[in-house]
């Protein structure tokens, strides 16, 4: 099943409303990746999603450049490519 379909079905069956946004994550070594953010109204709504799919909590006021709407996410941790997160998988053709 397609990753987006899994996410949509999960949220729909649990009545979880969310918005989807994007951010560019930048690591200290200069590596950059584009992330899709699933934004919930509150932590209580976000926790079931994160428990099922995995992922990292993102707070735009804290994690974007000075809270700028289009600011990058300057990560402090070490870069690690994510190919799987919970039931989600990067398709084989994109694993180059």
N, C-alpha and C positions, 0 to 999 in steps of 0.2 A: 504494500500500500504506500502511496506517496506521502512524504513527510507532512506536507501541508494538510492533507486529508486527515491524518492521524491527529494533528493539533486541533483542527476544526471540530472533529467528532468528539474529542476529549472535552473541549470547552463547552460545546453545545449540550452534551449529556449532563454536565454539571452546572449549567447555567452561569458559566464564567464569561463575563464580558471583558474584552481586552482590545487594545489598539496595537497595531504593528508599526514600528518605526525602525529606522536603520541608523547605525553609527559606525564610524571607522575606528577600530581599536589600534593603538600604536604602542609598541613595546620599546623598552630602553635600547634594544639592539637595532631599532629602526624598522623591524618587521611590521607590516600593516595587514589587517584583514577587515572585511566588512561583515558586520554582525546584524542579524535581524533581532530586534527587541520585541518582546511581547509584554506590553505594559498593562498593568492592572490598577484598579482604583486604590487598593490597599494591600497590605502584606498578607492578610488572611485570605484574600482571593489569589494571590500569587503563589502561596506555599504549596497548594495541591498540584499546581502546574509544575513547579520546580521539583517537587518530590517525584513526580512521574517522569518528567523529561530530562531532569538534571539541569545544569546551567549555573550561571553566576548572577547574583543579585546586582542590579544596576540602578543607581540613584542619579538621575540627571543633574540634580543640584550639586552633588558631590563629585560625580565621575566625569562630567563634561568640562571642558575648559571654562572655568569660572561660571559654570551653569549655562553657557551659551547654547542656544537651541541647535546650532549646527557645529558645535565644537567637537573635537575628537575625544575619544576615551583614552586617556594616557594611563596604560596599565603599568603597575609596579612589579608584577610577577614575571616569571620567565615564560617566554613564548612556548606553547605546545600546540601542535596542530590537533584539531578535534575532528575525528572521523565518525565517531559514534557518541551519542548522548541519550541514555535511556533507550527507548525504542527507535529513535531517529538515527538514520544512517546517511552518510554522504554516498551518492551513487558511484559505482565502480569507475565509470567513465571520467569522473571528476577527481579521482584519487591519484592523479599524476604527480 
